[in-house]
Amino acid sequence: MKIATMNNIACAVILLALLAACTRTNDSDQSEEQENDSAVVTLTPSQFKLSGVAVETMPYYTFTGSLNVNGQLKTEPQDRAEVSAPMGANVKRILVTEGQRVSRGQVLALLSHADLIDMQRRLVQAKEKLVYLGEEYERQKTLYSHKVNAGKDYQQVASEYRAMQAEVRTTARQLQLLGISPQAAVRGQLATEIAVRSPIDGTVEHVAAALGQYADPTAKLFSIVNNNRLYADVLVYERDLGKLRVGQKAKVTIGDTRLAGRVKSIGGILDDSSKAVHARIAIDGNKSGLVAGMYVRASIVTITRKSPAVPDDGIATDESRSFVFIYKPGKGKKIFVPRVVRTGRKENGMTEILSGLNQGELVVVQGAYTLMSEWKKHEVGEE
């Protein structure tokens, strides 16, 4: 009898313990459910429409790693010309001004000198003498073929004839280089001026000529530059050379002008003082208003990576934490759950999400701070 009573008491104690455990479990579940309810923002369809909140499936964005470099604009060697007089002469007329656009072959100035007339007269005289020697050469050749005269006379005339041919060719060529027609000179149409012409298309950068000045062939009269093919000459430091490749895209900034470009070449010599090499960036687009020597900032794209990302307006910060709101459709209401995320790089209004989101989730991409404000109000009300 006592043994049976003791067994009944033991069973009762065990049953009470189980009931107490069940009660604590239910209380814990209810508490967790209440916490979940307080950790969401609920909007009616009309509230959602007025809120400006936008939702998308978790977006991705291709982020780029970049190398920032500095340098200056330069011209290709063939796009810069220092123009001098084709022969020593006096400046008679100047036909261009600094800053003026010119075309290849356009006359920049006119020069005159007495030597110019003398050169044309020498050609006329040489041409006349060549005609005489040509006739004499044919006569001596005929006599020599018939054994009428000695070969010595024939050889002397032949030598003089060939020498005069060379003189005519040389003088005619010199006149051609000066832009004067040898044929016109032979006809008696002697030129009194020679033209100084631009060898390239471009802009007159500097005028050194002055009226009446004697222009020596070694003296610079005009500087012409073509800025249509400017490139960026930038310095890349030794520590960054491993990131650089020919063909990489670049964003080039000159003052307020931004243009696209591409790495064209990388220098092969490291400067001892700066520990850097020169790299050339070819620049695309309209270069009007740009001139050689301008300071350049360039951002070279070295890597690309596609990552989960959210527009900046889809992220709300609270103290040191960043939040993204997850959209959970509900019956007759819109439910948004805040999720703590770890962020990475920022680029073009997009923020990289390193962790905290799952592929395919619906996330808020606009109006995160609106939801954060509502969430904070709810938390204050709960307290």
C-alpha positions as CSV (number, residue, x, y, z in Angstrom):
1,M,0.0,0.0,0.0
2,K,2.8,2.5,0.9
3,I,4.7,1.5,-2.3
4,A,1.6,2.2,-4.5
5,T,1.1,5.6,-2.8
6,M,4.7,6.5,-3.4
7,N,4.4,5.6,-7.1
8,N,1.3,7.8,-7.5
9,I,3.1,10.8,-6.0
10,A,6.1,10.3,-8.3
11,C,3.9,10.2,-11.4
12,A,2.1,13.4,-10.3
13,V,5.4,15.2,-9.9
14,I,6.6,14.2,-13.4
15,L,3.3,15.2,-14.9
16,L,3.5,18.7,-13.3
17,A,7.0,19.1,-14.6
18,L,5.9,18.3,-18.1
19,L,3.0,20.7,-18.0
20,A,5.3,23.5,-16.8
21,A,7.8,22.8,-19.6
22,C,4.9,22.9,-22.1
23,T,3.7,26.2,-20.7
24,R,7.2,27.8,-20.9
25,T,7.5,26.6,-24.5
26,N,4.2,28.1,-25.5
27,D,5.2,31.4,-23.7
28,S,8.5,31.4,-25.6
29,D,6.7,30.8,-29.0
30,Q,4.3,33.6,-28.3
31,S,7.1,35.9,-27.3
32,E,9.0,35.0,-30.5
33,E,5.9,35.6,-32.5
34,Q,5.4,39.0,-30.9
35,E,9.1,39.9,-31.7
36,N,8.6,38.9,-35.3
37,D,5.5,41.0,-35.5
38,S,7.3,44.0,-34.1
39,A,10.3,43.5,-36.6
40,V,8.2,44.2,-39.7
41,V,6.6,47.2,-41.4
42,T,3.1,46.6,-42.7
43,L,1.5,48.9,-45.3
44,T,-1.9,48.8,-46.9
45,P,-2.1,48.9,-50.7
46,S,-3.0,52.6,-50.6
47,Q,-0.2,53.4,-48.2
48,F,2.3,51.5,-50.4
49,K,1.1,53.4,-53.4
50,L,1.7,56.8,-51.7
51,S,5.0,55.8,-50.0
52,G,7.2,55.8,-53.2
53,V,8.6,52.4,-52.2
54,A,9.8,50.2,-55.1
55,V,10.5,46.5,-55.1
56,E,12.6,44.3,-57.4
57,T,14.1,40.8,-57.4
58,M,17.5,41.1,-55.9
59,P,19.5,43.0,-58.6
60,Y,23.1,42.4,-59.7
61,Y,25.6,45.0,-60.8
62,T,29.0,44.7,-62.5
63,F,31.5,46.5,-60.3
64,T,34.9,47.6,-61.6
65,G,38.3,47.9,-59.9
66,S,40.2,50.9,-61.0
67,L,43.6,52.4,-61.0
68,N,43.8,56.2,-60.7
69,V,46.6,57.9,-62.5
70,N,47.6,61.4,-63.5
71,G,49.4,62.9,-66.5
72,Q,49.0,65.4,-69.4
73,L,47.6,65.7,-72.9
74,K,50.2,65.2,-75.7
75,T,50.2,65.2,-79.5
76,E,51.5,62.6,-81.8
77,P,54.9,63.5,-83.3
78,Q,53.3,63.7,-86.8
79,D,50.7,66.2,-85.5
80,R,53.1,68.9,-84.6
81,A,55.2,71.0,-87.1
82,E,57.7,73.7,-86.8
83,V,57.7,75.6,-90.1
84,S,60.7,77.5,-91.5
85,A,61.5,79.2,-94.8
86,P,62.4,76.9,-97.7
87,M,65.3,79.3,-98.5
88,G,66.9,82.4,-97.0
89,A,64.5,85.3,-97.9
90,N,62.7,88.3,-96.5
91,V,59.2,88.1,-95.1
92,K,56.9,90.0,-97.4
93,R,53.4,89.0,-96.2
94,I,52.0,87.1,-93.2
95,L,48.7,85.5,-93.9
96,V,47.7,83.8,-90.7
97,T,47.3,84.6,-87.0
98,E,47.8,82.5,-83.8
99,G,44.8,80.3,-83.1
100,Q,43.7,80.1,-86.7
101,R,42.8,76.8,-88.2
102,V,44.8,75.9,-91.3
103,S,44.8,73.1,-93.8
104,R,47.7,71.1,-95.2
105,G,49.3,73.1,-98.0
106,Q,47.7,76.4,-97.0
107,V,50.0,79.5,-97.5
108,L,51.1,80.9,-94.2
109,A,53.5,83.6,-95.5
110,L,55.1,85.0,-98.7
111,L,58.9,85.6,-99.0
112,S,61.0,87.4,-101.6
113,H,64.7,87.6,-102.4
114,A,66.9,88.5,-105.3
115,D,68.4,85.0,-105.2
116,L,65.0,83.6,-106.3
117,I,65.2,85.5,-109.6
118,D,68.8,84.4,-110.1
119,M,67.9,80.8,-109.6
120,Q,65.2,81.0,-112.3
121,R,67.6,82.8,-114.7
122,R,70.2,80.1,-114.2
123,L,67.6,77.5,-115.2
124,V,66.7,79.4,-118.3
125,Q,70.4,79.8,-119.3
126,A,71.1,76.2,-118.5
127,K,68.2,75.1,-120.6
128,E,69.4,77.2,-123.5
129,K,72.9,75.8,-123.2
130,L,71.5,72.3,-123.0
131,V,69.7,72.8,-126.3
132,Y,73.0,73.9,-128.0
133,L,75.0,71.1,-126.4
134,G,72.4,68.6,-127.4
135,E,72.7,69.6,-131.1
136,E,76.5,69.6,-130.8
137,Y,76.4,66.2,-129.2
138,E,74.4,64.7,-132.0
139,R,76.7,66.3,-134.6
140,Q,79.9,65.0,-133.0
141,K,78.3,61.6,-132.6
142,T,77.5,61.4,-136.3
143,L,81.1,62.6,-137.2
144,Y,82.6,60.1,-134.8
145,S,80.5,57.2,-136.3
146,H,81.9,58.1,-139.8
147,K,85.4,58.3,-138.5
148,V,85.6,62.0,-139.5
149,N,86.9,63.3,-136.2
150,A,88.8,62.0,-133.2
151,G,87.0,60.3,-130.4
152,K,88.4,62.9,-128.0
153,D,86.1,65.7,-129.3
154,Y,83.1,63.5,-129.1
155,Q,83.8,62.4,-125.6
156,Q,84.3,66.0,-124.4
157,V,81.0,67.2,-125.9
158,A,79.2,64.2,-124.5
159,S,80.6,65.0,-121.0
160,E,79.5,68.6,-121.2
161,Y,76.1,67.6,-122.4
162,R,75.6,65.2,-119.5
163,A,76.8,67.7,-117.0
164,M,74.4,70.3,-118.4
165,Q,71.5,67.8,-118.2
166,A,72.3,67.3,-114.5
167,E,72.5,71.0,-113.9
168,V,69.1,71.6,-115.5
169,R,67.5,68.7,-113.4
170,T,69.0,70.0,-110.2
171,T,68.0,73.6,-110.7
172,A,64.5,72.6,-111.8
173,R,64.2,70.4,-108.7
174,Q,65.3,73.2,-106.4
175,L,62.6,75.5,-107.9
176,Q,60.0,72.7,-107.5
177,L,60.9,72.4,-103.8
178,L,60.3,76.2,-103.5
179,G,56.9,75.8,-105.1
180,I,57.9,77.4,-108.4
181,S,57.1,75.9,-111.8
182,P,60.3,75.3,-113.8
183,Q,58.3,75.2,-117.0
184,A,56.8,78.7,-116.2
185,A,60.4,80.0,-115.6
186,V,61.6,78.6,-118.9
187,R,58.7,80.4,-120.6
188,G,59.9,83.6,-119.0
189,Q,57.2,83.8,-116.3
190,L,59.6,84.4,-113.3
191,A,58.1,84.2,-109.8
192,T,59.0,87.0,-107.4
193,E,57.7,85.3,-104.2
194,I,57.8,82.0,-102.6
195,A,55.1,80.6,-100.3
196,V,55.6,79.2,-96.8
197,R,53.0,76.4,-96.5
198,S,51.6,74.4,-93.7
199,P,52.7,70.7,-93.8
200,I,49.7,69.5,-91.8
201,D,46.1,70.2,-90.9
202,G,45.9,72.0,-87.5
203,T,46.0,75.2,-85.6
204,V,48.6,78.0,-85.7
205,E,50.0,77.8,-82.2
206,H,52.7,80.4,-82.6
207,V,53.8,83.0,-85.1
208,A,57.5,84.0,-84.9
209,A,57.7,85.7,-88.3
210,A,57.8,89.5,-88.7
211,L,57.4,91.6,-91.8
212,G,60.7,92.5,-93.4
213,Q,62.5,90.0,-91.3
214,Y,65.2,87.9,-93.1
215,A,64.1,84.4,-92.6
216,D,67.0,81.9,-92.4
217,P,66.1,78.3,-93.4
218,T,67.0,77.2,-89.9
219,A,64.8,79.7,-88.1
220,K,61.3,78.8,-86.9
221,L,58.5,81.0,-88.4
222,F,55.4,79.2,-87.4
223,S,54.3,76.4,-85.0
224,I,51.3,74.2,-86.2
225,V,49.6,71.6,-84.0
226,N,46.8,69.2,-84.7
227,N,44.8,68.5,-81.5
228,N,42.4,66.0,-83.1
229,R,44.4,63.0,-82.0
230,L,45.5,64.1,-78.5
231,Y,46.3,61.3,-76.2
232,A,46.8,61.1,-72.4
233,D,50.4,60.5,-71.3
234,V,50.1,59.2,-67.7
235,L,52.5,57.9,-65.0
236,V,52.0,54.5,-63.6
237,Y,54.0,53.6,-60.5
238,E,56.0,50.5,-60.1
239,R,53.7,48.9,-57.5
240,D,50.7,49.2,-59.9
241,L,52.3,47.9,-63.1
242,G,51.0,44.4,-62.5
243,K,47.4,45.6,-62.8
244,L,48.0,47.4,-66.1
245,R,47.2,45.8,-69.5
246,V,47.1,47.1,-73.1
247,G,43.4,47.4,-74.1
248,Q,41.9,48.2,-70.7
249,K,39.2,50.8,-70.7
250,A,39.7,54.2,-69.0
251,K,37.7,57.2,-68.0
252,V,39.7,60.4,-68.7
253,T,38.9,63.7,-67.0
254,I,40.3,67.0,-68.3
255,G,38.8,69.9,-66.3
256,D,35.1,69.6,-66.6
257,T,35.4,67.3,-69.7
258,R,35.0,63.6,-69.3
259,L,35.9,61.2,-72.2
260,A,36.3,57.5,-72.7
261,G,39.6,56.0,-73.6
262,R,41.7,52.8,-73.8
263,V,45.2,51.9,-72.8
264,K,47.2,52.0,-76.1
265,S,50.7,51.3,-74.9
266,I,52.8,50.9,-71.8
267,G,56.4,52.2,-71.6
268,G,59.2,49.8,-71.1
269,I,61.6,52.1,-69.1
270,L,61.2,52.8,-65.3
271,D,62.2,56.3,-64.3
272,D,64.7,56.1,-61.5
273,S,63.5,59.2,-59.7
274,S,59.7,58.7,-59.9
275,K,59.7,54.9,-60.0
276,A,57.1,55.1,-62.7
277,V,56.6,54.3,-66.4
278,H,54.7,56.3,-69.0
279,A,51.5,54.8,-70.4
280,R,49.6,56.1,-73.3
281,I,45.8,56.3,-73.3
282,A,44.0,56.8,-76.6
283,I,41.0,59.2,-76.1
284,D,37.7,58.8,-77.9
285,G,35.1,61.5,-78.6
286,N,35.1,65.2,-79.4
287,K,38.4,66.9,-78.3
288,S,37.4,70.4,-79.2
289,G,38.7,72.9,-76.7
290,L,41.5,70.6,-75.5
291,V,45.1,71.4,-76.1
292,A,48.4,69.7,-75.5
293,G,49.8,70.2,-72.0
294,M,46.5,70.1,-70.2
295,Y,46.4,68.2,-66.8
296,V,44.7,64.8,-67.0
297,R,43.2,62.5,-64.4
298,A,42.4,59.0,-65.6
299,S,40.7,56.0,-64.0
300,I,41.8,52.7,-65.7
301,V,39.4,49.8,-65.3
302,T,41.6,46.9,-64.1
303,I,39.0,44.3,-62.9
304,T,35.2,43.6,-63.3
305,R,33.0,41.6,-60.9
306,K,29.3,41.0,-61.0
307,S,27.8,41.1,-57.5
308,P,24.4,41.4,-55.7
309,A,23.8,45.1,-55.3
310,V,21.1,47.5,-54.2
311,P,20.6,51.2,-55.3
312,D,21.7,53.6,-52.6
313,D,18.0,54.5,-52.0
314,G,17.3,50.9,-51.1
315,I,19.7,50.9,-48.1
316,A,19.0,52.5,-44.7
317,T,21.7,52.9,-42.0
318,D,21.1,52.9,-38.3
319,E,24.2,53.7,-36.3
320,S,26.8,51.3,-37.6
321,R,24.4,48.9,-39.3
322,S,23.0,48.8,-42.8
323,F,19.5,47.5,-43.5
324,V,17.7,46.3,-46.6
325,F,14.0,45.6,-46.4
326,I,12.7,42.3,-47.8
327,Y,9.3,42.3,-49.3
328,K,6.9,39.5,-48.1
329,P,3.5,39.5,-49.8
330,G,0.5,39.2,-47.4
331,K,-3.2,39.1,-47.8
332,G,-4.4,42.6,-48.4
333,K,-1.2,44.1,-47.0
334,K,2.4,44.7,-47.9
335,I,4.9,43.3,-45.4
336,F,8.6,44.5,-45.3
337,V,11.1,42.8,-43.1
338,P,14.4,44.7,-42.2
339,R,17.5,42.6,-42.8
340,V,21.0,43.6,-41.6
341,V,23.5,43.4,-44.5
342,R,27.2,43.8,-45.0
343,T,28.0,46.3,-47.7
344,G,31.0,46.6,-50.0
345,R,31.9,49.0,-52.8
346,K,29.8,51.8,-54.1
347,E,29.7,52.8,-57.8
348,N,27.3,54.8,-59.9
349,G,24.6,54.9,-57.2
350,M,24.8,51.1,-56.5
351,T,26.1,49.5,-53.3
352,E,27.6,46.0,-53.3
353,I,25.9,43.5,-50.9
354,L,28.5,41.1,-49.5
355,S,26.2,39.1,-47.2
356,G,22.7,39.2,-45.8
357,L,20.6,38.6,-49.0
358,N,19.5,35.5,-50.8
359,Q,19.2,35.0,-54.5
360,G,15.7,35.6,-55.8
361,E,14.5,37.6,-52.8
362,L,12.3,40.6,-53.4
363,V,14.1,43.7,-52.0
364,V,13.2,47.3,-51.7
365,V,15.3,49.4,-54.2
366,Q,13.7,52.7,-53.4
367,G,12.3,54.2,-50.2
368,A,14.3,52.4,-47.6
369,Y,14.4,55.3,-45.2
370,T,10.6,55.7,-45.5
371,L,10.2,52.1,-44.2
372,M,13.0,52.7,-41.6
373,S,11.0,55.6,-40.2
374,E,7.8,53.5,-40.0
375,W,9.8,50.7,-38.3
376,K,11.2,53.1,-35.7
377,K,7.8,54.5,-34.9
378,H,6.6,50.9,-34.4
379,E,9.5,50.1,-32.1
380,V,8.8,53.3,-30.0
381,G,5.1,52.3,-29.8
382,E,6.0,48.9,-28.5
383,E,8.2,50.3,-25.8
